[in-house]
Every structure is written in structure tokens, then in C-alpha cells.
Amino acid sequence: MIREPRNRKGFTLVELLVVIAIIGVLVGLLLPAVQAAREAARRMSCSNNFKQIGLGIHNYHSTYKQLPKHGTGTKRGTAGNATNNYNRLFLSYLVPILPFVEQQALWEKISNPSVETVPGTSMPGSVLGGMWPPMGPSPWRTQYVPWMTQVPTYRCPSDPAYSPPGLARSNYGACIGDAIDRSRDGGINEFGFKSNSNGNATNRVRDLNWMATRARASMRGFFWPRHDSKFRDVLDGLSNTVAAGEICTSLQQRETKADFARTGNGPAMNPSLCKNNVNIDPERPTRWGASANVSTGGTQMRGVRWADFRPHYTGMQTILPPNAPNCHLSGGGDYNETIMSAGSRHQGGAHVLMGDGAVVFMTDSVEAGDSAAPPIERGSGGSPGWMGPNTAPGQKSPYGLWGALGTRAVGETIEEQLNQ
């Protein structure tokens, strides 16, 4: 009896292995594309958040005929505990624009007195009357609910950092210009006077002419901390001036772009000493080395206080290009001059918000002049400049196109088409 051969319906082992190998290659090619697509979506969302902030600034100006003040709030008083009963003009520009970024409920919590505390904490006994004051206490009080409330619009989804440690965070820092002197306070003390004295009973409550001229010489950005300003002050043109820049918040990994090192005062006269700091790990140039004095815990880290106006937390300067290191020009504390750079978790650059509301992606390779050049600064003895005529008030930025974009009224011509 002759049997008819049956048609084979399965795969051989070799054929099966070939199919599996092909599928593996395709999956390997697909995963990076999926990751890139996800990052593109996060980057678009990040840009949209910045546009919302830009609209908030413009709507605030339309309503109040001035820019939201960066370094605002209640002046320091003499009754009770200064930290708990006054915010001492430490509030960032992100606080007054809350009603204009759809955060009216949070604004009402801040602008009215309250007794609410963060769960697990209690009201400090030194708070006058047992009640938080209108506009809140100092922005580092972790018992105060609004300072611990994360505003989604103020976070870039590409930045995975979260609090605690720290308070609620922000990835969008006010641009305070291309200089260093008075970057910590704009030349105004906590009592509201043009003075650097908070302790001397005489100087702290009167305006000092030398402080006024020093601050005016160096505070050249879209935002002049603790000062009222308007769009009319931006003589270089809103489309030619950076209003704010994206910043990284600390992951506690000693990143040069997301953590600041306390370097001492050397970079104040030569910012390249921050960019090429001896404390950067030579084998991992994106990390601070073990010898660097870097805060990676608590509440003194980059971007971990959205309500605090100081450059470490909600500020940036156009001195070093995006994703350059951040340097605190002292050995301790967080109330000294700084070099704080724009930065992001995106590839190759960071977003900046222009004064006209446009959001531009600024690359790390932007022309940034000579980082070894001293910044603009009026000399302490009344001389034109601290380091010579090139640093005298009114001089063009030594930091190229990037520096020029950070100044509001120096008269520099911007010939680049930024928003392409």
C-alpha cells in the first residue's frame, strides 16, 4: 500500500530561530524610537508649561501695569520671629502669577491668613497669634502648606526629581541678567531699603546711595530682584530679551547642571573658574567630584523651593551657556552671589522664555563670548569698573550672544533669528 506524503505545516527549529532573531532586531530598533517619542512629548509639554508662564506674566502686566516682582512679599518686621511671621521679600515671581496660571485656589490660601499645617507637622510656637500671616512665612518653612504644594505648570515632565527632600519644585527660573554683583537681593534688604544690612539698626532702615548705584550697574536682566519693573524698561525689545530659562532640579547625584557647589569667590571675577572648576570630577565631567562642597540633601538644593526668589532656587543668569555648572560664591549658607546656569534634561540645550512670550530652545553651543572675562560691576570705591574699563556699567555683555540676550537695556543688536 502506497501512502501519500503529507504536507508539512510547522516550522523547523532553524526557521523558528530566524524568526525570533528578526523579531528581536525589530524590537531593538523600535524601543529607542518609542523612548525618543516619549521624550519629544515630554519636551512639548515642558514648552507648553513655559508658554503658560509667559501668558501669566503678560496677563499680570495687563492687569497691574507692571511685571510680577521677583523678590516680593512682606517686608521684615521687628515683632515676633522673622522667619515665621514675615516672608522678608523672598517670594519669587511664580507666586504673584498664580491666579494667571489657573491656580486661584492656591493663591487664596497664600494671600489670606491660615492655621493649616502640613500633615505630620505643627504650627511653630513663635507664630504670632498662632496663625500664618497673609502672603505666608519665609519660603523655606516646611510646615506651611502652599510652599509644599507642587504646581504642575511649574514642573517640566522631563525632570524626574521630586520632593522631599526640599519643598515643592520649579524648573523655570527668572533671568536676572549677565552679571553677579547683588544677584542675591537686587540691592534691596529684607526691610525694603537699598542696603545690604539686615542687622545694623541704622543702615538697615535707610537707603544707601552706593548700594543703589552698584545694583543698577549689575542688575541688567529682564527681572531686577526686589524692584518694580515694566515692559517699557526692556529697551532692547521683548523679543530680544530672555525673561526666564529652564533649570534642572537636583537629583542628589552631584550633577554640575543640577547641583551647585560652594566654590568661594574666585568665579566672581572669572566665571570660567566655575565652568572648569577644579572640583569637577575629571573622569565624569558632568559630576562634581568628592572634594566639592555640594548640598545633596535638606532644602538647600537647586530648584527645590518654587516660592523662593534666590537664584539657587528660581533664577538663572546668561553668563555660562545652558547646562553649564552652577556655582555658589561662598563656603556656606544660601544667601550669597551666584553663577546659576540654565539647564534641562533634554538633549543639547534648554528652553528659554523670551519677553514677548515666545519659547525658544537654546542649544548648549550658543555663542557665549569669553567665560574668563569679568562681569560688569561698578567698583566698590566708586571707580567705573571693578576689573577695568571693560567692566564699567553700560558696557556690552562679555558673554556674547547669550549674554546679550540676558540684558534688557544695553543697546546690543541681536542679529540671530532665534525662533526658527
DOVO-101366 format. One record per residue (C-alpha): residue in one letter; residue number from 1; x, y, z. Coordinates in steps of 0.001 Angstrom, whole numbers, plus 500000, padded with zeros to 6 digits. Example, Ala and Ser with C-alpha at 12.3 -4.5 7.8 and 13.67 -1.06 7.14 Angstrom:
DOVO-101366
['A'; 1; [512300; 495500; 507800]]
['S'; 2; [513670; 498940; 507140]]
END
This chain:
DOVO-101366
['M'; 1; [500000; 500000; 500000]]
['I'; 2; [501443; 503374; 498950]]
['R'; 3; [500921; 506304; 501349]]
['E'; 4; [500640; 509845; 500058]]
['P'; 5; [503192; 512173; 501678]]
['R'; 6; [501518; 514735; 503995]]
['N'; 7; [502177; 518471; 503616]]
['R'; 8; [504365; 519809; 506429]]
['K'; 9; [502506; 522509; 508400]]
['G'; 10; [505107; 523535; 511055]]
['F'; 11; [508441; 525341; 511143]]
['T'; 12; [511774; 523747; 511508]]
['L'; 13; [513881; 524753; 514506]]
['V'; 14; [516194; 526799; 512278]]
['E'; 15; [513294; 528718; 510752]]
['L'; 16; [511856; 529433; 514198]]
['L'; 17; [515176; 530749; 515455]]
['V'; 18; [515495; 533013; 512403]]
['V'; 19; [512023; 534466; 513014]]
['I'; 20; [512792; 535065; 516693]]
['A'; 21; [516058; 536776; 515765]]
['I'; 22; [514284; 539062; 513288]]
['I'; 23; [511646; 539980; 515867]]
['G'; 24; [514393; 540715; 518409]]
['V'; 25; [516164; 543044; 515973]]
['L'; 26; [512913; 544869; 515197]]
['V'; 27; [512109; 545307; 518889]]
['G'; 28; [515647; 546569; 519473]]
['L'; 29; [515148; 549155; 516745]]
['L'; 30; [511689; 550100; 517990]]
['L'; 31; [512488; 550738; 521670]]
['P'; 32; [514783; 553762; 521075]]
['A'; 33; [512144; 555197; 518756]]
['V'; 34; [509488; 554776; 521454]]
['Q'; 35; [511758; 556400; 524043]]
['A'; 36; [512510; 559273; 521658]]
['A'; 37; [508789; 559750; 521013]]
['R'; 38; [508080; 559844; 524729]]
['E'; 39; [510813; 562429; 525310]]
['A'; 40; [509501; 564500; 522404]]
['A'; 41; [506087; 564515; 524073]]
['R'; 42; [507617; 565491; 527423]]
['R'; 43; [509624; 568248; 525762]]
['M'; 44; [506479; 569598; 524079]]
['S'; 45; [504656; 569570; 527419]]
['C'; 46; [507615; 571352; 529022]]
['S'; 47; [507478; 574037; 526345]]
['N'; 48; [503717; 574404; 526793]]
['N'; 49; [504172; 574940; 530546]]
['F'; 50; [506646; 577723; 529787]]
['K'; 51; [504174; 579300; 527380]]
['Q'; 52; [501567; 579246; 530150]]
['I'; 53; [504006; 581034; 532441]]
['G'; 54; [504702; 583566; 529692]]
['L'; 55; [500983; 584215; 529279]]
['G'; 56; [500704; 584539; 533047]]
['I'; 57; [503410; 587229; 533063]]
['H'; 58; [501730; 589143; 530238]]
['N'; 59; [498272; 588904; 531784]]
['Y'; 60; [499681; 590047; 535127]]
['H'; 61; [501239; 593062; 533382]]
['S'; 62; [497957; 593824; 531620]]
['T'; 63; [496152; 593759; 534958]]
['Y'; 64; [498620; 595563; 537232]]
['K'; 65; [500654; 597578; 534676]]
['Q'; 66; [503923; 596082; 535867]]
['L'; 67; [505823; 592816; 535813]]
['P'; 68; [505378; 590350; 538665]]
['K'; 69; [508083; 591240; 541140]]
['H'; 70; [510810; 588656; 541659]]
['G'; 71; [511572; 589111; 545333]]
['T'; 72; [508207; 590221; 546630]]
['G'; 73; [506002; 589698; 549666]]
['T'; 74; [506011; 591291; 553115]]
['K'; 75; [508924; 593262; 554500]]
['R'; 76; [510728; 592028; 557556]]
['G'; 77; [509311; 593366; 560808]]
['T'; 78; [510641; 593511; 564319]]
['A'; 79; [507760; 591803; 566117]]
['G'; 80; [507951; 588067; 566675]]
['N'; 81; [510042; 585553; 564748]]
['A'; 82; [511207; 586962; 561396]]
['T'; 83; [511175; 583598; 559640]]
['N'; 84; [507663; 582616; 560732]]
['N'; 85; [505826; 585940; 560689]]
['Y'; 86; [507156; 587598; 557512]]
['N'; 87; [508398; 586270; 554216]]
['R'; 88; [511009; 589060; 554165]]
['L'; 89; [510612; 589858; 550422]]
['F'; 90; [511816; 586373; 549491]]
['L'; 91; [508893; 585351; 547258]]
['S'; 92; [509593; 584520; 543611]]
['Y'; 93; [507784; 585799; 540513]]
['L'; 94; [505971; 582442; 540420]]
['V'; 95; [503863; 583417; 543457]]
['P'; 96; [502058; 586530; 542123]]
['I'; 97; [501263; 584927; 538750]]
['L'; 98; [499389; 582005; 540366]]
['P'; 99; [495916; 583400; 539543]]
['F'; 100; [497016; 583762; 535914]]
['V'; 101; [498123; 580128; 535543]]
['E'; 102; [494810; 578710; 536807]]
['Q'; 103; [495895; 578439; 540445]]
['Q'; 104; [493407; 580818; 542043]]
['A'; 105; [492679; 578431; 544927]]
['L'; 106; [496355; 578217; 545893]]
['W'; 107; [496704; 581991; 545593]]
['E'; 108; [493809; 582492; 548004]]
['K'; 109; [495475; 580191; 550531]]
['I'; 110; [498656; 582279; 550323]]
['S'; 111; [497090; 585742; 550313]]
['N'; 112; [494903; 585061; 553369]]
['P'; 113; [495888; 584137; 556937]]
['S'; 114; [495544; 580479; 557823]]
['V'; 115; [496135; 577934; 560560]]
['E'; 116; [496602; 574913; 558283]]
['T'; 117; [499839; 572966; 558547]]
['V'; 118; [501365; 570141; 556535]]
['P'; 119; [500166; 566770; 557874]]
['G'; 120; [502553; 565439; 560481]]
['T'; 121; [503781; 568924; 561448]]
['S'; 122; [502532; 571527; 563901]]
['M'; 123; [502334; 575294; 563978]]
['P'; 124; [505580; 576778; 565371]]
['G'; 125; [505003; 578345; 568754]]
['S'; 126; [506659; 581598; 567657]]
['V'; 127; [503984; 582358; 565044]]
['L'; 128; [502147; 585469; 566226]]
['G'; 129; [498568; 584648; 567198]]
['G'; 130; [499040; 581029; 566163]]
['M'; 131; [498166; 581925; 562572]]
['W'; 132; [500241; 582145; 559389]]
['P'; 133; [500306; 585739; 558101]]
['P'; 134; [498877; 586843; 554738]]
['M'; 135; [501415; 586043; 551982]]
['G'; 136; [502852; 583371; 554236]]
['P'; 137; [506061; 582935; 556213]]
['S'; 138; [509547; 582671; 554729]]
['P'; 139; [509523; 580289; 551747]]
['W'; 140; [511605; 577620; 553441]]
['R'; 141; [509020; 576822; 556138]]
['T'; 142; [508137; 573171; 555547]]
['Q'; 143; [505082; 573390; 557834]]
['Y'; 144; [503325; 575856; 555513]]
['V'; 145; [501058; 574017; 553078]]
['P'; 146; [501360; 576295; 549992]]
['W'; 147; [505172; 576144; 549932]]
['M'; 148; [504925; 572339; 549958]]
['T'; 149; [502241; 572260; 547233]]
['Q'; 150; [503531; 571247; 543816]]
['V'; 151; [502155; 573344; 540944]]
['P'; 152; [502127; 571107; 537830]]
['T'; 153; [502656; 574059; 535480]]
['Y'; 154; [505936; 574835; 537237]]
['R'; 155; [507422; 571389; 536543]]
['C'; 156; [508984; 570111; 533327]]
['P'; 157; [507959; 566449; 532877]]
['S'; 158; [511439; 565591; 531574]]
['D'; 159; [512860; 566306; 535028]]
['P'; 160; [512256; 563224; 537214]]
['A'; 161; [513291; 564824; 540520]]
['Y'; 162; [510722; 565103; 543276]]
['S'; 163; [510369; 566369; 546829]]
['P'; 164; [511105; 565656; 549590]]
['P'; 165; [513886; 566363; 550212]]
['G'; 166; [513259; 570015; 549637]]
['L'; 167; [509931; 571761; 549262]]
['A'; 168; [507829; 571845; 546086]]
['R'; 169; [509951; 572477; 542977]]
['S'; 170; [510137; 574563; 539804]]
['N'; 171; [512019; 574142; 536509]]
['Y'; 172; [511523; 577721; 535307]]
['G'; 173; [513927; 580355; 536632]]
['A'; 174; [513713; 584131; 536242]]
['C'; 175; [516508; 585686; 534172]]
['I'; 176; [518367; 588242; 536280]]
['G'; 177; [520931; 589129; 533614]]
['D'; 178; [524591; 588612; 532773]]
['A'; 179; [526247; 589855; 535974]]
['I'; 180; [526861; 588628; 539509]]
['D'; 181; [527020; 591538; 541950]]
['R'; 182; [523816; 591803; 544057]]
['S'; 183; [522323; 588706; 542388]]
['R'; 184; [521254; 587557; 545840]]
['D'; 185; [518994; 590521; 546633]]
['G'; 186; [518942; 593101; 543826]]
['G'; 187; [520427; 595677; 546172]]
['I'; 188; [517396; 595732; 548484]]
['N'; 189; [517478; 594314; 552012]]
['E'; 190; [514701; 592466; 553817]]
['F'; 191; [513376; 595718; 555277]]
['G'; 192; [512869; 597143; 551787]]
['F'; 193; [515752; 599639; 551754]]
['K'; 194; [518694; 599981; 549359]]
['S'; 195; [521206; 598468; 551739]]
['N'; 196; [522976; 595176; 552337]]
['S'; 197; [522466; 595449; 556080]]
['N'; 198; [519797; 593484; 557900]]
['G'; 199; [521457; 593746; 561297]]
['N'; 200; [522832; 597266; 561765]]
['A'; 201; [519934; 599228; 563223]]
['T'; 202; [520888; 602429; 561363]]
['N'; 203; [521803; 601156; 557877]]
['R'; 204; [519033; 598608; 557622]]
['V'; 205; [516282; 601262; 557587]]
['R'; 206; [517713; 603827; 555192]]
['D'; 207; [518660; 603964; 551526]]
['L'; 208; [522386; 603985; 550759]]
['N'; 209; [523444; 605659; 547518]]
['W'; 210; [526427; 603381; 546932]]
['M'; 211; [524174; 600328; 547043]]
['A'; 212; [521742; 601871; 544581]]
['T'; 213; [524473; 602563; 542025]]
['R'; 214; [526094; 599148; 542457]]
['A'; 215; [522805; 597339; 541947]]
['R'; 216; [521862; 599437; 538923]]
['A'; 217; [525221; 598680; 537325]]
['S'; 218; [524939; 594906; 537567]]
['M'; 219; [521223; 594072; 537665]]
['R'; 220; [520708; 594134; 533888]]
['G'; 221; [518210; 591305; 533367]]
['F'; 222; [514529; 591161; 532482]]
['F'; 223; [513854; 590730; 536200]]
['W'; 224; [515568; 593039; 538677]]
['P'; 225; [515017; 591320; 542042]]
['R'; 226; [513008; 593243; 544629]]
['H'; 227; [512289; 596080; 542181]]
['D'; 228; [509158; 597170; 540354]]
['S'; 229; [509616; 596985; 536583]]
['K'; 230; [507542; 597164; 533429]]
['F'; 231; [507733; 596113; 529803]]
['R'; 232; [508785; 599675; 528968]]
['D'; 233; [512047; 599052; 530862]]
['V'; 234; [513062; 596419; 528298]]
['L'; 235; [514577; 598870; 525822]]
['D'; 236; [516352; 596153; 523843]]
['G'; 237; [512967; 594722; 522833]]
['L'; 238; [510881; 591977; 524370]]
['S'; 239; [511662; 589556; 521522]]
['N'; 240; [515403; 590099; 522071]]
['T'; 241; [515450; 589597; 525843]]
['V'; 242; [515296; 586359; 527842]]
['A'; 243; [512641; 586610; 530563]]
['A'; 244; [513217; 583174; 532092]]
['G'; 245; [515131; 579984; 531463]]
['E'; 246; [514603; 576307; 532104]]
['I'; 247; [516586; 574880; 535024]]
['C'; 248; [517279; 571383; 536320]]
['T'; 249; [516342; 570455; 539854]]
['S'; 250; [518594; 568323; 541986]]
['L'; 251; [518505; 564528; 541761]]
['Q'; 252; [521034; 564412; 544613]]
['Q'; 253; [523585; 562961; 542195]]
['R'; 254; [526123; 565824; 542301]]
['E'; 255; [525392; 566843; 538708]]
['T'; 256; [527094; 570071; 537673]]
['K'; 257; [523945; 571228; 535843]]
['A'; 258; [521527; 570313; 538631]]
['D'; 259; [523524; 570827; 541840]]
['F'; 260; [525556; 573863; 542867]]
['A'; 261; [528964; 573734; 544501]]
['R'; 262; [530156; 576287; 547029]]
['T'; 263; [533316; 577388; 545263]]
['G'; 264; [534408; 580549; 547050]]
['N'; 265; [534605; 583946; 545371]]
['G'; 266; [537076; 583192; 542547]]
['P'; 267; [534443; 582795; 539793]]
['A'; 268; [533026; 586228; 540657]]
['M'; 269; [535928; 587765; 538709]]
['N'; 270; [536489; 584850; 536308]]
['P'; 271; [533374; 582739; 535589]]
['S'; 272; [535476; 580169; 533731]]
['L'; 273; [536611; 579047; 537201]]
['C'; 274; [533047; 577801; 537636]]
['K'; 275; [532789; 576251; 534181]]
['N'; 276; [536144; 574484; 534506]]
['N'; 277; [536198; 574151; 538261]]
['V'; 278; [538963; 572148; 539894]]
['N'; 279; [536338; 570286; 541921]]
['I'; 280; [534642; 568772; 538852]]
['D'; 281; [535381; 565059; 538528]]
['P'; 282; [537865; 564765; 535598]]
['E'; 283; [536683; 561238; 534814]]
['R'; 284; [532997; 562277; 534861]]
['P'; 285; [532929; 565927; 533790]]
['T'; 286; [529168; 566179; 534320]]
['R'; 287; [529584; 565483; 538056]]
['W'; 288; [531070; 567371; 540962]]
['G'; 289; [533943; 565450; 542500]]
['A'; 290; [534112; 564115; 546040]]
['S'; 291; [536022; 567205; 547231]]
['A'; 292; [533323; 569672; 546091]]
['N'; 293; [531115; 571285; 548737]]
['V'; 294; [527710; 570298; 547334]]
['S'; 295; [524361; 570139; 549124]]
['T'; 296; [522558; 566920; 548201]]
['G'; 297; [520009; 566818; 550998]]
['G'; 298; [517684; 569002; 553002]]
['T'; 299; [516194; 572120; 551459]]
['Q'; 300; [519290; 573879; 550041]]
['M'; 301; [519442; 572357; 546569]]
['R'; 302; [518882; 573686; 543056]]
['G'; 303; [515235; 574298; 542241]]
['V'; 304; [513718; 572812; 545412]]
['R'; 305; [511785; 575931; 546555]]
['W'; 306; [509408; 577257; 543911]]
['A'; 307; [508420; 580197; 546132]]
['D'; 308; [511990; 581372; 546969]]
['F'; 309; [513332; 584112; 544664]]
['R'; 310; [517039; 583496; 545207]]
['P'; 311; [518951; 582343; 542105]]
['H'; 312; [519705; 578893; 543558]]
['Y'; 313; [516010; 578077; 543554]]
['T'; 314; [514164; 580071; 540876]]
['G'; 315; [516766; 582061; 538962]]
['M'; 316; [519317; 581887; 536157]]
['Q'; 317; [521940; 584090; 534509]]
['T'; 318; [523245; 584339; 530944]]
['I'; 319; [526891; 584077; 531955]]
['L'; 320; [527665; 580438; 531158]]
['P'; 321; [525776; 578597; 528372]]
['P'; 322; [522897; 576188; 529053]]
['N'; 323; [523785; 573039; 531002]]
['A'; 324; [526987; 574616; 532331]]
['P'; 325; [527883; 574180; 536036]]
['N'; 326; [526237; 576138; 538859]]
['C'; 327; [528410; 577841; 541478]]
['H'; 328; [527576; 579437; 544803]]
['L'; 329; [530256; 582020; 545554]]
['S'; 330; [530761; 581299; 549221]]
['G'; 331; [531664; 578463; 551534]]
['G'; 332; [528272; 578002; 553177]]
['G'; 333; [524696; 579161; 553508]]
['D'; 334; [522481; 580149; 550597]]
['Y'; 335; [522464; 583946; 550759]]
['N'; 336; [525422; 584940; 548611]]
['E'; 337; [526099; 585794; 544986]]
['T'; 338; [525897; 583010; 542436]]
['I'; 339; [526503; 581846; 538899]]
['M'; 340; [523376; 579874; 538078]]
['S'; 341; [523008; 578464; 534567]]
['A'; 342; [520019; 577415; 532514]]
['G'; 343; [519746; 573658; 532092]]
['S'; 344; [517427; 570792; 531210]]
['R'; 345; [517040; 567040; 530828]]
['H'; 346; [516504; 567479; 527082]]
['Q'; 347; [519264; 566634; 524662]]
['G'; 348; [521519; 569506; 523627]]
['G'; 349; [520078; 572578; 525303]]
['A'; 350; [517252; 574141; 527296]]
['H'; 351; [514118; 576185; 526723]]
['V'; 352; [514092; 579924; 527330]]
['L'; 353; [511088; 582213; 527546]]
['M'; 354; [511525; 585480; 525674]]
['G'; 355; [509957; 588688; 526895]]
['D'; 356; [507321; 588605; 524139]]
['G'; 357; [506117; 585184; 525304]]
['A'; 358; [507898; 583080; 522675]]
['V'; 359; [509563; 579877; 523864]]
['V'; 360; [512889; 579123; 522177]]
['F'; 361; [515100; 576054; 522518]]
['M'; 362; [518608; 577409; 523181]]
['T'; 363; [521427; 574988; 522417]]
['D'; 364; [524464; 574341; 524600]]
['S'; 365; [526617; 575648; 521736]]
['V'; 366; [525130; 579154; 521741]]
['E'; 367; [527835; 581786; 521259]]
['A'; 368; [528702; 582785; 524824]]
['G'; 369; [531763; 585014; 524478]]
['D'; 370; [534698; 584789; 526854]]
['S'; 371; [533829; 582990; 530078]]
['A'; 372; [537137; 584160; 531577]]
['A'; 373; [536093; 587819; 531241]]
['P'; 374; [534996; 589536; 534464]]
['P'; 375; [531319; 590521; 534636]]
['I'; 376; [530006; 594066; 534575]]
['E'; 377; [530259; 595648; 538016]]
['R'; 378; [530651; 599095; 539498]]
['G'; 379; [533793; 599326; 541607]]
['S'; 380; [533374; 599324; 545369]]
['G'; 381; [535257; 602605; 545651]]
['G'; 382; [533162; 604395; 543057]]
['S'; 383; [535548; 603582; 540186]]
['P'; 384; [533963; 602792; 536779]]
['G'; 385; [534516; 599040; 536953]]
['W'; 386; [535894; 596544; 539410]]
['M'; 387; [538286; 594968; 536896]]
['G'; 388; [538862; 597843; 534479]]
['P'; 389; [537052; 599878; 531794]]
['N'; 390; [535603; 596782; 530058]]
['T'; 391; [533545; 596017; 533156]]
['A'; 392; [532211; 599539; 533656]]
['P'; 393; [528421; 599977; 533819]]
['G'; 394; [526710; 600088; 530430]]
['Q'; 395; [529333; 598046; 528573]]
['K'; 396; [528142; 595324; 526222]]
['S'; 397; [527993; 591844; 527651]]
['P'; 398; [531319; 589987; 527647]]
['Y'; 399; [529384; 586739; 527183]]
['G'; 400; [528492; 587056; 523515]]
['L'; 401; [525045; 586471; 522078]]
['W'; 402; [523955; 584554; 525174]]
['G'; 403; [524949; 587397; 527468]]
['A'; 404; [523328; 589999; 525211]]
['L'; 405; [520030; 588112; 525293]]
['G'; 406; [520094; 588367; 529073]]
['T'; 407; [520260; 592174; 529201]]
['R'; 408; [517223; 594403; 528912]]
['A'; 409; [518602; 597862; 528052]]
['V'; 410; [522263; 597774; 526976]]
['G'; 411; [521507; 598526; 523312]]
['E'; 412; [523114; 595438; 521801]]
['T'; 413; [521876; 594356; 518373]]
['I'; 414; [520653; 590770; 518071]]
['E'; 415; [521229; 589591; 514505]]
['E'; 416; [520325; 585921; 515026]]
['Q'; 417; [516878; 584520; 514157]]
['L'; 418; [516155; 582636; 517353]]
['N'; 419; [512709; 581127; 516903]]
['Q'; 420; [513162; 579006; 513750]]
END
